[in-house]
């Protein structure tokens, strides 16, 4: 039984989680249907496209995904010939990632799909609502950062 004033629907994080899950499910279905890719693979493909000549460690920093998940996605993209691993001549332990020609073609198709979905979502909010939402996100990030510092 949920008590008035204390139910889960009053939690900001509950709404953020619901939006994220629904967006993720819709995205996963779209990318699987259009490209035969898992959502994590599309995220990593986009990150490599956005940050060319990158490493798995750098992708971890950009995405806040865990290193194992990124490694699995890179392996899947590599099997599908969308990503290549490039060992550095001066340090063969350092592996840089790049989109293959096929990966660049998929990236060029994914970006407009992502941007179109984003624009349709944003169209539901006027400029003031969007600005207020991003101000609220900044405050939430700041609070979460201070809580981590306090731990």
Secondary structure by P-SEA (a helix, b strand, c coil): cccccccccccaaaaaaaaaaaaaaaaaaaaaacccccaaaaaaaaaaaacccccaaaaaaaccccaaaaaaaaaaaaaaccbbbbbbcccccbbbbbbcaaaaaaaaaaaaaaaaaaaaaaccccaaaaaaaaaaaaaaaaaaaaaaaac
